[in-house]
Amino acid sequence: MLKFLMMMVFMIPLCLKKNMFWLVQMMIFLMTYLFLNLSINLMLFSNLSYYYSCDLISFGLILLSIWICGLMIMSSESVLKLNFYYNFFLFNVIFLLIMLYLTFSVMNLFMFYLFFEGSLIPTLLLIIGWGYQPERVQAGMYLLFYTLFASLPLFMGIFFIFNNMNSMMIYFLKFYSMNYYLLYLSMVLAFLVKMPMYFVHLWLPKAHVEAPVSGSMILAGIMLKLGGYGLLRVLIFLQSINLKLNYIWMSISLLGGFYISLKCFCQMDIKSLIAYSSVAHMSIVIGGVMVMNYWGFMGAYILMIGHGLCSSGMFCLANINYERLHSRSMFLNKGLMNFMPSMSLWWFLLLSSNMAAPPSLNLLGEISLINALMSWSYFSMILLMLISFFSAGYSLYLFSYTQHGKFYQGLYSFYMGVSREYLMLFLHWFPLNLMILKVDFMMIWF
């Protein structure tokens, strides 16, 4: 695992040279293929080196991180074209990638906390440095304080565990069961804010709307998955108390998911709509993890990866429109099928994956999660039906509103999609719908 870390660290000097924008992106994609060839043991931590190792959950999420970071650079051509501090931008992306890689591969709980918080800094710089509106500073503060406020108890909880167990290795902790209410709350809350759960989700739509396209991609693609990953790791040794208290989180996230789905229909900003749809999807993931059965864990993992690719692709599409019309308002982004007929296909493909149409990973994840939640309580079926139905509803609403209708008369100087954009969308959609073929690999990790 250390070899990939070294590769990332030695990419930093490349960022600081002139005319290395595309080379860095190519290096990241090269690293994806090298990482794909890593041999991993399905059941245990493998590729051990010092503090770092890799099991199946880490493998999928690290791969997703590297892939999305490559696509972030690909989507941010405007930073290069306008010569807008692109060296620092590249450095930021690589630093973020290093932090995410370390977060997912580290085995020590304290180190996990350190890198979990460390990934916040480059994200904040992305939002404040390359965002669009003046409100981006407020959005950055929201992001910072929501996350830090919930993370301090997690910090205390980790040291409490170390004090009692004399070990912070995630692998050893699974043999314990810790039955403390306060410890449970302090460990779980930080991850629920990061997910984000309904009631503590307010930082997410704000951060998304103000962030540049790369910021939105990394937020939707990886940052929300940090919370899910933390829960998958931490709930192993909080099983007994979680089974007593999980009805609280289940009811909040299912009701919240339904309410947020309704809220999606009220959005007039494309990015805002996609951000709220992320909250709705993550609410089912929280439900699945909290049920603590095999289907739930598996479905949560698959939906996290599927949603990372799908949501990131949709933010790319929103940005492609924004670069043409200089607006994300639904009132102005109309009738785009007239201007970019080929782009309509990609809107359709990614939005259909968002509403969990086959053969996307989202479908598989949602089926597993519905299975898990139904086994927990039949009453959850009502809310699950509504959430699934409305997710199709707001996806269709977004598609029909942007692609059909009478286009805005004030448009001037318009150009079609370029090959870079089509390639970028293809690289989101292709793995999202191809990985369904290797789903046995994702389903046997216990």
Secondary structure, DSSP 8 states (H G I E B T S, - for coil): -HHHHHHHHTTHHHHTSTT-HHHHHHHHHHHHHHHHT----SSS-EEEETTEEE-HHHHHHHHHHHHHHHHHHHH-HHHHHTT-SHHHHHHHHHHHHHHHHHHHHB-BHHHHHHHHHHTHHHHHHHHHHH-SSTTHHHHHHHHHHHHHHHHHHHHHHHHHHHHHHS--BHHHHTT-----HHHHHHHHHHHHHHTT-TTS-THHHHHHHHS-HHHHHHIIIIIHHHHHHHHHHHGGGGHHHHHHHHHHHHHHHHHHHHHHHHHHTT--BHHHHHHHHHHHHHHHHHHHHHHTSHHHHHHHHHHHHHHHHHHHHHHHHHHHHHHHHS--BTTTS--TTTT-HHHHHHHHHHHHHHTT-TTSHHHHHHHHHHHHHHHH-TTHHHHHHHHHHHHHHHHHHHHHHHHSS---TT--S-----HHHHHHHHHHHHHHHHGGGGHHHHS---
